Amino acid sequence: MAMDEYLWMVILGFIIAFILAFSVGANDVANSFGTAVGSGVVTLRQACILASIFETTGSVLLGAKVGETIRKGIIDVNLYNETVETLMAGEVSAMVVSGCPDEETC
């Protein structure tokens, strides 16, 4: 199959997406629970449990909508029917760059 040569890009994209989702989720949790834990309203353990439940629930319930928005609302994937590898490389590149902390290091 012709797409077997691009399997490495799919795997790399999955790894980058996982790391990016983990770091964005950690930032969301820090913003959401930082004050509550700091003031002593909830313990760190309670905050971690609540964050795990709600971050997972949110990603399961809304993840498909995010994917649909990217697929239909941001780019027209039909433009890349003949050059799928270009779309794949662009998506992986966008994920890598979105994880950069500032312009100087990327």
Jmol script that loads the backbone (N, CA, C; Angstrom):
load data "model"
ATOM      1  N   MET A   1       0.839  -1.188   0.000  1.00  0.00           N
ATOM      2  CA  MET A   1       0.000   0.000   0.000  1.00  0.00           C
ATOM      3  C   MET A   1       0.879   1.245   0.000  1.00  0.00           C
ATOM      4  N   ALA A   2       0.474   2.269  -0.701  1.00  0.00           N
ATOM      5  CA  ALA A   2       1.283   3.476  -0.859  1.00  0.00           C
ATOM      6  C   ALA A   2       1.418   4.266   0.437  1.00  0.00           C
ATOM      7  N   MET A   3       0.453   4.168   1.325  1.00  0.00           N
ATOM      8  CA  MET A   3       0.492   4.961   2.548  1.00  0.00           C
ATOM      9  C   MET A   3       1.408   4.362   3.612  1.00  0.00           C
ATOM     10  N   ASP A   4       1.892   3.140   3.411  1.00  0.00           N
ATOM     11  CA  ASP A   4       2.789   2.537   4.390  1.00  0.00           C
ATOM     12  C   ASP A   4       4.065   3.345   4.574  1.00  0.00           C
ATOM     13  N   GLU A   5       4.495   4.023   3.547  1.00  0.00           N
ATOM     14  CA  GLU A   5       5.718   4.822   3.668  1.00  0.00           C
ATOM     15  C   GLU A   5       5.509   6.066   4.521  1.00  0.00           C
ATOM     16  N   TYR A   6       4.259   6.429   4.789  1.00  0.00           N
ATOM     17  CA  TYR A   6       3.971   7.594   5.628  1.00  0.00           C
ATOM     18  C   TYR A   6       3.496   7.203   7.019  1.00  0.00           C
ATOM     19  N   LEU A   7       3.589   5.933   7.357  1.00  0.00           N
ATOM     20  CA  LEU A   7       3.182   5.480   8.677  1.00  0.00           C
ATOM     21  C   LEU A   7       4.005   6.152   9.773  1.00  0.00           C
ATOM     22  N   TRP A   8       5.266   6.403   9.515  1.00  0.00           N
ATOM     23  CA  TRP A   8       6.109   7.064  10.499  1.00  0.00           C
ATOM     24  C   TRP A   8       5.578   8.459  10.832  1.00  0.00           C
ATOM     25  N   MET A   9       4.989   9.138   9.835  1.00  0.00           N
ATOM     26  CA  MET A   9       4.459  10.470  10.071  1.00  0.00           C
ATOM     27  C   MET A   9       3.194  10.405  10.940  1.00  0.00           C
ATOM     28  N   VAL A  10       2.404   9.374  10.753  1.00  0.00           N
ATOM     29  CA  VAL A  10       1.211   9.186  11.576  1.00  0.00           C
ATOM     30  C   VAL A  10       1.615   8.905  13.022  1.00  0.00           C
ATOM     31  N   ILE A  11       2.602   8.052  13.208  1.00  0.00           N
ATOM     32  CA  ILE A  11       3.072   7.722  14.556  1.00  0.00           C
ATOM     33  C   ILE A  11       3.691   8.944  15.222  1.00  0.00           C
ATOM     34  N   LEU A  12       4.523   9.673  14.500  1.00  0.00           N
ATOM     35  CA  LEU A  12       5.122  10.886  15.036  1.00  0.00           C
ATOM     36  C   LEU A  12       4.044  11.906  15.387  1.00  0.00           C
ATOM     37  N   GLY A  13       3.059  12.060  14.517  1.00  0.00           N
ATOM     38  CA  GLY A  13       1.956  12.974  14.781  1.00  0.00           C
ATOM     39  C   GLY A  13       1.180  12.585  16.026  1.00  0.00           C
ATOM     40  N   PHE A  14       0.954  11.282  16.221  1.00  0.00           N
ATOM     41  CA  PHE A  14       0.251  10.810  17.414  1.00  0.00           C
ATOM     42  C   PHE A  14       1.047  11.134  18.672  1.00  0.00           C
ATOM     43  N   ILE A  15       2.343  10.902  18.648  1.00  0.00           N
ATOM     44  CA  ILE A  15       3.185  11.177  19.816  1.00  0.00           C
ATOM     45  C   ILE A  15       3.186  12.670  20.131  1.00  0.00           C
ATOM     46  N   ILE A  16       3.353  13.494  19.109  1.00  0.00           N
ATOM     47  CA  ILE A  16       3.358  14.949  19.319  1.00  0.00           C
ATOM     48  C   ILE A  16       1.996  15.417  19.823  1.00  0.00           C
ATOM     49  N   ALA A  17       0.912  14.894  19.256  1.00  0.00           N
ATOM     50  CA  ALA A  17      -0.436  15.277  19.692  1.00  0.00           C
ATOM     51  C   ALA A  17      -0.671  14.886  21.141  1.00  0.00           C
ATOM     52  N   PHE A  18      -0.184  13.721  21.542  1.00  0.00           N
ATOM     53  CA  PHE A  18      -0.346  13.279  22.924  1.00  0.00           C
ATOM     54  C   PHE A  18       0.391  14.217  23.872  1.00  0.00           C
ATOM     55  N   ILE A  19       1.629  14.531  23.558  1.00  0.00           N
ATOM     56  CA  ILE A  19       2.418  15.428  24.409  1.00  0.00           C
ATOM     57  C   ILE A  19       1.792  16.809  24.458  1.00  0.00           C
ATOM     58  N   LEU A  20       1.340  17.303  23.314  1.00  0.00           N
ATOM     59  CA  LEU A  20       0.719  18.621  23.251  1.00  0.00           C
ATOM     60  C   LEU A  20      -0.580  18.648  24.060  1.00  0.00           C
ATOM     61  N   ALA A  21      -1.408  17.619  23.934  1.00  0.00           N
ATOM     62  CA  ALA A  21      -2.657  17.554  24.694  1.00  0.00           C
ATOM     63  C   ALA A  21      -2.376  17.467  26.194  1.00  0.00           C
ATOM     64  N   PHE A  22      -1.347  16.717  26.554  1.00  0.00           N
ATOM     65  CA  PHE A  22      -0.978  16.597  27.964  1.00  0.00           C
ATOM     66  C   PHE A  22      -0.548  17.948  28.521  1.00  0.00           C
ATOM     67  N   SER A  23       0.279  18.682  27.780  1.00  0.00           N
ATOM     68  CA  SER A  23       0.772  19.967  28.284  1.00  0.00           C
ATOM     69  C   SER A  23      -0.323  21.027  28.304  1.00  0.00           C
ATOM     70  N   VAL A  24      -1.189  21.045  27.299  1.00  0.00           N
ATOM     71  CA  VAL A  24      -2.294  22.004  27.298  1.00  0.00           C
ATOM     72  C   VAL A  24      -3.262  21.682  28.429  1.00  0.00           C
ATOM     73  N   GLY A  25      -3.540  20.407  28.644  1.00  0.00           N
ATOM     74  CA  GLY A  25      -4.402  20.002  29.745  1.00  0.00           C
ATOM     75  C   GLY A  25      -3.817  20.365  31.098  1.00  0.00           C
ATOM     76  N   ALA A  26      -2.518  20.186  31.253  1.00  0.00           N
ATOM     77  CA  ALA A  26      -1.865  20.553  32.512  1.00  0.00           C
ATOM     78  C   ALA A  26      -1.963  22.057  32.756  1.00  0.00           C
ATOM     79  N   ASN A  27      -1.821  22.841  31.704  1.00  0.00           N
ATOM     80  CA  ASN A  27      -1.958  24.291  31.843  1.00  0.00           C
ATOM     81  C   ASN A  27      -3.392  24.660  32.220  1.00  0.00           C
ATOM     82  N   ASP A  28      -4.376  24.003  31.605  1.00  0.00           N
ATOM     83  CA  ASP A  28      -5.784  24.248  31.951  1.00  0.00           C
ATOM     84  C   ASP A  28      -6.049  23.929  33.417  1.00  0.00           C
ATOM     85  N   VAL A  29      -5.516  22.811  33.874  1.00  0.00           N
ATOM     86  CA  VAL A  29      -5.725  22.403  35.264  1.00  0.00           C
ATOM     87  C   VAL A  29      -5.064  23.394  36.215  1.00  0.00           C
ATOM     88  N   ALA A  30      -3.866  23.831  35.893  1.00  0.00           N
ATOM     89  CA  ALA A  30      -3.178  24.803  36.752  1.00  0.00           C
ATOM     90  C   ALA A  30      -3.969  26.095  36.845  1.00  0.00           C
ATOM     91  N   ASN A  31      -4.524  26.546  35.710  1.00  0.00           N
ATOM     92  CA  ASN A  31      -5.331  27.767  35.727  1.00  0.00           C
ATOM     93  C   ASN A  31      -6.629  27.570  36.507  1.00  0.00           C
ATOM     94  N   SER A  32      -7.231  26.400  36.370  1.00  0.00           N
ATOM     95  CA  SER A  32      -8.523  26.148  37.013  1.00  0.00           C
ATOM     96  C   SER A  32      -8.411  25.917  38.516  1.00  0.00           C
ATOM     97  N   PHE A  33      -7.437  25.147  38.922  1.00  0.00           N
ATOM     98  CA  PHE A  33      -7.373  24.716  40.311  1.00  0.00           C
ATOM     99  C   PHE A  33      -6.279  25.397  41.132  1.00  0.00           C
ATOM    100  N   GLY A  34      -5.469  26.218  40.519  1.00  0.00           N
ATOM    101  CA  GLY A  34      -4.364  26.845  41.247  1.00  0.00           C
ATOM    102  C   GLY A  34      -4.814  27.638  42.454  1.00  0.00           C
ATOM    103  N   THR A  35      -5.807  28.468  42.276  1.00  0.00           N
ATOM    104  CA  THR A  35      -6.304  29.295  43.371  1.00  0.00           C
ATOM    105  C   THR A  35      -7.000  28.453  44.428  1.00  0.00           C
ATOM    106  N   ALA A  36      -7.791  27.469  43.993  1.00  0.00           N
ATOM    107  CA  ALA A  36      -8.521  26.629  44.952  1.00  0.00           C
ATOM    108  C   ALA A  36      -7.565  25.810  45.814  1.00  0.00           C
ATOM    109  N   VAL A  37      -6.523  25.273  45.213  1.00  0.00           N
ATOM    110  CA  VAL A  37      -5.539  24.499  45.982  1.00  0.00           C
ATOM    111  C   VAL A  37      -4.714  25.444  46.857  1.00  0.00           C
ATOM    112  N   GLY A  38      -4.334  26.580  46.303  1.00  0.00           N
ATOM    113  CA  GLY A  38      -3.538  27.538  47.069  1.00  0.00           C
ATOM    114  C   GLY A  38      -4.258  28.067  48.297  1.00  0.00           C
ATOM    115  N   SER A  39      -5.563  28.255  48.196  1.00  0.00           N
ATOM    116  CA  SER A  39      -6.332  28.771  49.334  1.00  0.00           C
ATOM    117  C   SER A  39      -6.760  27.675  50.295  1.00  0.00           C
ATOM    118  N   GLY A  40      -6.572  26.414  49.904  1.00  0.00           N
ATOM    119  CA  GLY A  40      -6.892  25.303  50.781  1.00  0.00           C
ATOM    120  C   GLY A  40      -8.321  24.800  50.666  1.00  0.00           C
ATOM    121  N   VAL A  41      -9.070  25.272  49.676  1.00  0.00           N
ATOM    122  CA  VAL A  41     -10.447  24.813  49.492  1.00  0.00           C
ATOM    123  C   VAL A  41     -10.478  23.339  49.099  1.00  0.00           C
ATOM    124  N   VAL A  42      -9.591  22.938  48.205  1.00  0.00           N
ATOM    125  CA  VAL A  42      -9.447  21.530  47.839  1.00  0.00           C
ATOM    126  C   VAL A  42      -7.986  21.140  48.019  1.00  0.00           C
ATOM    127  N   THR A  43      -7.772  19.870  48.290  1.00  0.00           N
ATOM    128  CA  THR A  43      -6.396  19.391  48.403  1.00  0.00           C
ATOM    129  C   THR A  43      -5.836  19.139  47.012  1.00  0.00           C
ATOM    130  N   LEU A  44      -4.553  18.965  46.935  1.00  0.00           N
ATOM    131  CA  LEU A  44      -3.915  18.666  45.653  1.00  0.00           C
ATOM    132  C   LEU A  44      -4.436  17.343  45.098  1.00  0.00           C
ATOM    133  N   ARG A  45      -4.632  16.371  45.949  1.00  0.00           N
ATOM    134  CA  ARG A  45      -5.166  15.074  45.514  1.00  0.00           C
ATOM    135  C   ARG A  45      -6.576  15.223  44.940  1.00  0.00           C
ATOM    136  N   GLN A  46      -7.441  15.980  45.613  1.00  0.00           N
ATOM    137  CA  GLN A  46      -8.794  16.207  45.116  1.00  0.00           C
ATOM    138  C   GLN A  46      -8.779  16.936  43.779  1.00  0.00           C
ATOM    139  N   ALA A  47      -7.909  17.915  43.649  1.00  0.00           N
ATOM    140  CA  ALA A  47      -7.806  18.666  42.394  1.00  0.00           C
ATOM    141  C   ALA A  47      -7.366  17.753  41.256  1.00  0.00           C
ATOM    142  N   CYS A  48      -6.420  16.869  41.522  1.00  0.00           N
ATOM    143  CA  CYS A  48      -5.955  15.931  40.486  1.00  0.00           C
ATOM    144  C   CYS A  48      -7.060  14.975  40.067  1.00  0.00           C
ATOM    145  N   ILE A  49      -7.837  14.484  41.034  1.00  0.00           N
ATOM    146  CA  ILE A  49      -8.939  13.576  40.712  1.00  0.00           C
ATOM    147  C   ILE A  49     -10.007  14.296  39.899  1.00  0.00           C
ATOM    148  N   LEU A  50     -10.419  15.479  40.359  1.00  0.00           N
ATOM    149  CA  LEU A  50     -11.424  16.253  39.622  1.00  0.00           C
ATOM    150  C   LEU A  50     -10.943  16.607  38.221  1.00  0.00           C
ATOM    151  N   ALA A  51      -9.698  17.025  38.115  1.00  0.00           N
ATOM    152  CA  ALA A  51      -9.149  17.394  36.807  1.00  0.00           C
ATOM    153  C   ALA A  51      -9.115  16.191  35.871  1.00  0.00           C
ATOM    154  N   SER A  52      -8.725  15.038  36.388  1.00  0.00           N
ATOM    155  CA  SER A  52      -8.687  13.829  35.556  1.00  0.00           C
ATOM    156  C   SER A  52     -10.067  13.485  35.027  1.00  0.00           C
ATOM    157  N   ILE A  53     -11.053  13.574  35.888  1.00  0.00           N
ATOM    158  CA  ILE A  53     -12.424  13.238  35.486  1.00  0.00           C
ATOM    159  C   ILE A  53     -12.917  14.224  34.419  1.00  0.00           C
ATOM    160  N   PHE A  54     -12.788  15.509  34.689  1.00  0.00           N
ATOM    161  CA  PHE A  54     -13.386  16.496  33.794  1.00  0.00           C
ATOM    162  C   PHE A  54     -12.587  16.725  32.522  1.00  0.00           C
ATOM    163  N   GLU A  55     -11.289  16.623  32.575  1.00  0.00           N
ATOM    164  CA  GLU A  55     -10.493  16.743  31.348  1.00  0.00           C
ATOM    165  C   GLU A  55     -10.766  15.561  30.416  1.00  0.00           C
ATOM    166  N   THR A  56     -10.849  14.364  30.978  1.00  0.00           N
ATOM    167  CA  THR A  56     -11.142  13.185  30.161  1.00  0.00           C
ATOM    168  C   THR A  56     -12.551  13.248  29.596  1.00  0.00           C
ATOM    169  N   THR A  57     -13.509  13.610  30.430  1.00  0.00           N
ATOM    170  CA  THR A  57     -14.895  13.728  29.969  1.00  0.00           C
ATOM    171  C   THR A  57     -15.007  14.766  28.854  1.00  0.00           C
ATOM    172  N   GLY A  58     -14.365  15.897  29.028  1.00  0.00           N
ATOM    173  CA  GLY A  58     -14.418  16.943  28.009  1.00  0.00           C
ATOM    174  C   GLY A  58     -13.802  16.504  26.698  1.00  0.00           C
ATOM    175  N   SER A  59     -12.689  15.806  26.774  1.00  0.00           N
ATOM    176  CA  SER A  59     -12.052  15.372  25.525  1.00  0.00           C
ATOM    177  C   SER A  59     -12.869  14.294  24.819  1.00  0.00           C
ATOM    178  N   VAL A  60     -13.510  13.410  25.590  1.00  0.00           N
ATOM    179  CA  VAL A  60     -14.328  12.365  24.978  1.00  0.00           C
ATOM    180  C   VAL A  60     -15.590  12.961  24.351  1.00  0.00           C
ATOM    181  N   LEU A  61     -16.234  13.877  25.063  1.00  0.00           N
ATOM    182  CA  LEU A  61     -17.492  14.438  24.577  1.00  0.00           C
ATOM    183  C   LEU A  61     -17.305  15.462  23.461  1.00  0.00           C
ATOM    184  N   LEU A  62     -16.222  16.230  23.499  1.00  0.00           N
ATOM    185  CA  LEU A  62     -16.050  17.323  22.546  1.00  0.00           C
ATOM    186  C   LEU A  62     -14.931  17.113  21.540  1.00  0.00           C
ATOM    187  N   GLY A  63     -14.160  16.049  21.683  1.00  0.00           N
ATOM    188  CA  GLY A  63     -13.031  15.805  20.782  1.00  0.00           C
ATOM    189  C   GLY A  63     -13.430  15.671  19.330  1.00  0.00           C
ATOM    190  N   ALA A  64     -14.546  15.015  19.075  1.00  0.00           N
ATOM    191  CA  ALA A  64     -15.007  14.839  17.691  1.00  0.00           C
ATOM    192  C   ALA A  64     -15.398  16.172  17.069  1.00  0.00           C
ATOM    193  N   LYS A  65     -15.983  17.054  17.855  1.00  0.00           N
ATOM    194  CA  LYS A  65     -16.364  18.375  17.338  1.00  0.00           C
ATOM    195  C   LYS A  65     -15.136  19.201  16.976  1.00  0.00           C
ATOM    196  N   VAL A  66     -14.095  19.088  17.775  1.00  0.00           N
ATOM    197  CA  VAL A  66     -12.856  19.805  17.468  1.00  0.00           C
ATOM    198  C   VAL A  66     -12.261  19.284  16.163  1.00  0.00           C
ATOM    199  N   GLY A  67     -12.230  17.972  16.016  1.00  0.00           N
ATOM    200  CA  GLY A  67     -11.728  17.384  14.780  1.00  0.00           C
ATOM    201  C   GLY A  67     -12.548  17.793  13.574  1.00  0.00           C
ATOM    202  N   GLU A  68     -13.867  17.854  13.750  1.00  0.00           N
ATOM    203  CA  GLU A  68     -14.747  18.271  12.657  1.00  0.00           C
ATOM    204  C   GLU A  68     -14.522  19.732  12.287  1.00  0.00           C
ATOM    205  N   THR A  69     -14.299  20.570  13.290  1.00  0.00           N
ATOM    206  CA  THR A  69     -14.029  21.984  13.016  1.00  0.00           C
ATOM    207  C   THR A  69     -12.742  22.148  12.229  1.00  0.00           C
ATOM    208  N   ILE A  70     -11.723  21.400  12.599  1.00  0.00           N
ATOM    209  CA  ILE A  70     -10.459  21.481  11.875  1.00  0.00           C
ATOM    210  C   ILE A  70     -10.643  20.972  10.447  1.00  0.00           C
ATOM    211  N   ARG A  71     -11.370  19.873  10.303  1.00  0.00           N
ATOM    212  CA  ARG A  71     -11.553  19.253   8.991  1.00  0.00           C
ATOM    213  C   ARG A  71     -12.432  20.088   8.070  1.00  0.00           C
ATOM    214  N   LYS A  72     -13.484  20.698   8.602  1.00  0.00           N
ATOM    215  CA  LYS A  72     -14.430  21.416   7.754  1.00  0.00           C
ATOM    216  C   LYS A  72     -14.353  22.930   7.892  1.00  0.00           C
ATOM    217  N   GLY A  73     -13.965  23.434   9.056  1.00  0.00           N
ATOM    218  CA  GLY A  73     -14.053  24.866   9.305  1.00  0.00           C
ATOM    219  C   GLY A  73     -12.767  25.634   9.117  1.00  0.00           C
ATOM    220  N   ILE A  74     -11.624  24.963   9.130  1.00  0.00           N
ATOM    221  CA  ILE A  74     -10.354  25.680   9.036  1.00  0.00           C
ATOM    222  C   ILE A  74      -9.693  25.462   7.684  1.00  0.00           C
ATOM    223  N   ILE A  75      -9.574  24.217   7.284  1.00  0.00           N
ATOM    224  CA  ILE A  75      -8.966  23.926   5.990  1.00  0.00           C
ATOM    225  C   ILE A  75      -9.903  23.035   5.174  1.00  0.00           C
ATOM    226  N   ASP A  76      -9.779  23.119   3.881  1.00  0.00           N
ATOM    227  CA  ASP A  76     -10.541  22.250   2.995  1.00  0.00           C
ATOM    228  C   ASP A  76      -9.632  21.088   2.603  1.00  0.00           C
ATOM    229  N   VAL A  77      -9.859  19.925   3.232  1.00  0.00           N
ATOM    230  CA  VAL A  77      -8.987  18.782   2.994  1.00  0.00           C
ATOM    231  C   VAL A  77      -9.116  18.246   1.573  1.00  0.00           C
ATOM    232  N   ASN A  78     -10.191  18.581   0.895  1.00  0.00           N
ATOM    233  CA  ASN A  78     -10.361  18.125  -0.491  1.00  0.00           C
ATOM    234  C   ASN A  78      -9.318  18.736  -1.424  1.00  0.00           C
ATOM    235  N   LEU A  79      -8.724  19.840  -1.030  1.00  0.00           N
ATOM    236  CA  LEU A  79      -7.662  20.447  -1.833  1.00  0.00           C
ATOM    237  C   LEU A  79      -6.408  19.581  -1.866  1.00  0.00           C
ATOM    238  N   TYR A  80      -6.298  18.656  -0.919  1.00  0.00           N
ATOM    239  CA  TYR A  80      -5.095  17.833  -0.779  1.00  0.00           C
ATOM    240  C   TYR A  80      -5.336  16.382  -1.189  1.00  0.00           C
ATOM    241  N   ASN A  81      -6.364  16.106  -1.974  1.00  0.00           N
ATOM    242  CA  ASN A  81      -6.650  14.730  -2.384  1.00  0.00           C
ATOM    243  C   ASN A  81      -5.495  14.096  -3.149  1.00  0.00           C
ATOM    244  N   GLU A  82      -4.802  14.871  -3.933  1.00  0.00           N
ATOM    245  CA  GLU A  82      -3.685  14.349  -4.733  1.00  0.00           C
ATOM    246  C   GLU A  82      -2.356  14.377  -3.977  1.00  0.00           C
ATOM    247  N   THR A  83      -2.245  15.219  -2.974  1.00  0.00           N
ATOM    248  CA  THR A  83      -0.990  15.366  -2.220  1.00  0.00           C
ATOM    249  C   THR A  83      -1.257  15.214  -0.728  1.00  0.00           C
ATOM    250  N   VAL A  84      -1.659  14.015  -0.336  1.00  0.00           N
ATOM    251  CA  VAL A  84      -1.990  13.736   1.055  1.00  0.00           C
ATOM    252  C   VAL A  84      -0.770  13.933   1.951  1.00  0.00           C
ATOM    253  N   GLU A  85       0.397  13.578   1.459  1.00  0.00           N
ATOM    254  CA  GLU A  85       1.612  13.713   2.284  1.00  0.00           C
ATOM    255  C   GLU A  85       1.893  15.169   2.634  1.00  0.00           C
ATOM    256  N   THR A  86       1.521  16.105   1.777  1.00  0.00           N
ATOM    257  CA  THR A  86       1.694  17.524   2.078  1.00  0.00           C
ATOM    258  C   THR A  86       0.790  17.935   3.230  1.00  0.00           C
ATOM    259  N   LEU A  87      -0.442  17.473   3.213  1.00  0.00           N
ATOM    260  CA  LEU A  87      -1.365  17.760   4.314  1.00  0.00           C
ATOM    261  C   LEU A  87      -0.869  17.143   5.611  1.00  0.00           C
ATOM    262  N   MET A  88      -0.389  15.913   5.546  1.00  0.00           N
ATOM    263  CA  MET A  88       0.124  15.249   6.749  1.00  0.00           C
ATOM    264  C   MET A  88       1.318  15.989   7.319  1.00  0.00           C
ATOM    265  N   ALA A  89       2.236  16.375   6.468  1.00  0.00           N
ATOM    266  CA  ALA A  89       3.420  17.111   6.929  1.00  0.00           C
ATOM    267  C   ALA A  89       3.026  18.462   7.515  1.00  0.00           C
ATOM    268  N   GLY A  90       2.062  19.119   6.906  1.00  0.00           N
ATOM    269  CA  GLY A  90       1.593  20.406   7.422  1.00  0.00           C
ATOM    270  C   GLY A  90       0.950  20.281   8.785  1.00  0.00           C
ATOM    271  N   GLU A  91       0.149  19.240   8.974  1.00  0.00           N
ATOM    272  CA  GLU A  91      -0.514  19.029  10.264  1.00  0.00           C
ATOM    273  C   GLU A  91       0.503  18.712  11.362  1.00  0.00           C
ATOM    274  N   VAL A  92       1.464  17.854  11.059  1.00  0.00           N
ATOM    275  CA  VAL A  92       2.498  17.517  12.046  1.00  0.00           C
ATOM    276  C   VAL A  92       3.338  18.751  12.360  1.00  0.00           C
ATOM    277  N   SER A  93       3.676  19.525  11.350  1.00  0.00           N
ATOM    278  CA  SER A  93       4.450  20.752  11.562  1.00  0.00           C
ATOM    279  C   SER A  93       3.686  21.743  12.422  1.00  0.00           C
ATOM    280  N   ALA A  94       2.397  21.881  12.183  1.00  0.00           N
ATOM    281  CA  ALA A  94       1.577  22.801  12.982  1.00  0.00           C
ATOM    282  C   ALA A  94       1.543  22.376  14.444  1.00  0.00           C
ATOM    283  N   MET A  95       1.478  21.065  14.697  1.00  0.00           N
ATOM    284  CA  MET A  95       1.483  20.593  16.080  1.00  0.00           C
ATOM    285  C   MET A  95       2.821  20.858  16.756  1.00  0.00           C
ATOM    286  N   VAL A  96       3.910  20.654  16.026  1.00  0.00           N
ATOM    287  CA  VAL A  96       5.234  20.903  16.598  1.00  0.00           C
ATOM    288  C   VAL A  96       5.389  22.372  16.967  1.00  0.00           C
ATOM    289  N   VAL A  97       5.008  23.246  16.062  1.00  0.00           N
ATOM    290  CA  VAL A  97       5.172  24.679  16.294  1.00  0.00           C
ATOM    291  C   VAL A  97       4.245  25.160  17.403  1.00  0.00           C
ATOM    292  N   SER A  98       3.065  24.583  17.534  1.00  0.00           N
ATOM    293  CA  SER A  98       2.156  25.028  18.573  1.00  0.00           C
ATOM    294  C   SER A  98       2.672  24.676  19.971  1.00  0.00           C
ATOM    295  N   GLY A  99       3.606  23.773  20.048  1.00  0.00           N
ATOM    296  CA  GLY A  99       4.205  23.432  21.342  1.00  0.00           C
ATOM    297  C   GLY A  99       5.421  24.250  21.694  1.00  0.00           C
ATOM    298  N   CYS A 100       5.844  25.145  20.818  1.00  0.00           N
ATOM    299  CA  CYS A 100       7.030  25.965  21.091  1.00  0.00           C
ATOM    300  C   CYS A 100       6.707  27.072  22.084  1.00  0.00           C
ATOM    301  N   PRO A 101       7.550  27.270  23.083  1.00  0.00           N
ATOM    302  CA  PRO A 101       7.272  28.291  24.088  1.00  0.00           C
ATOM    303  C   PRO A 101       7.429  29.727  23.578  1.00  0.00           C
ATOM    304  N   ASP A 102       8.352  29.957  22.678  1.00  0.00           N
ATOM    305  CA  ASP A 102       8.506  31.297  22.128  1.00  0.00           C
ATOM    306  C   ASP A 102       9.167  31.215  20.752  1.00  0.00           C
ATOM    307  N   GLU A 103       9.238  32.342  20.061  1.00  0.00           N
ATOM    308  CA  GLU A 103       9.738  32.348  18.697  1.00  0.00           C
ATOM    309  C   GLU A 103      11.230  32.061  18.593  1.00  0.00           C
ATOM    310  N   GLU A 104      11.980  32.415  19.613  1.00  0.00           N
ATOM    311  CA  GLU A 104      13.431  32.287  19.539  1.00  0.00           C
ATOM    312  C   GLU A 104      13.913  30.845  19.597  1.00  0.00           C
ATOM    313  N   THR A 105      13.160  29.971  20.261  1.00  0.00           N
ATOM    314  CA  THR A 105      13.610  28.585  20.401  1.00  0.00           C
ATOM    315  C   THR A 105      13.123  27.692  19.283  1.00  0.00           C
ATOM    316  N   CYS A 106      12.209  28.176  18.447  1.00  0.00           N
ATOM    317  CA  CYS A 106      11.655  27.338  17.387  1.00  0.00           C
ATOM    318  C   CYS A 106      12.145  27.755  16.023  1.00  0.00           C
TER     319      CYS A 106
END
end "model"
wireframe off; spacefill off
backbone 0.3
color backbone group
